[in-house]
Amino acid sequence: VKNAVKVTFNIDKGPKVKIQTITFAGNQNIKSTKLASAMKKTKDLSFRNILKSKKFKEEEYANDKNLLISAFNEQGYRDARIIKDTIYYVADDRLQIDFTLEEGKKYYFRDVNWTGNSIYTEEQLNSVLMIGKGDVYDVVTMEKRLFGDPKQQHMDVRKMYTDNGYLFFNL
């Protein structure tokens, strides 16, 4: 073929890189072990992860940072954020990850009010929502009870309405 060049790429993947240690700074109210376990794919070489992969996967790392923030949200820290995350080599095939976190203020539920509900009473909706005044503001659990969770372990408000034929309702 004219004006064509044959190209061969030789790729050296190099050695697999594992995570030696993950550290957390700035978390006063949530234990580092709980934060480390919240990350599903980013695991270090500690004993608690003996059967899990410790390879660093950049595509999974971003998702695990979101799961880290979700761990704070479940405990009522809805303003939690990662101020800084640093990844660096401690050996040729080992990484360390250091997180600097800010928990923010802890939030609680106050009053829950329902408007526009003509099918179910407030008592029926509250019995499914199971959130009372003074409970820790856990947005993850609240969304599961409103919109359902993939495992369908509990009844949710969305399911109440869709099972009753209201497929296009807004919550």
Order of alpha helices (4+ residues) and beta strands (2+ residues): beta-alpha-alpha-beta-beta-alpha-alpha-alpha
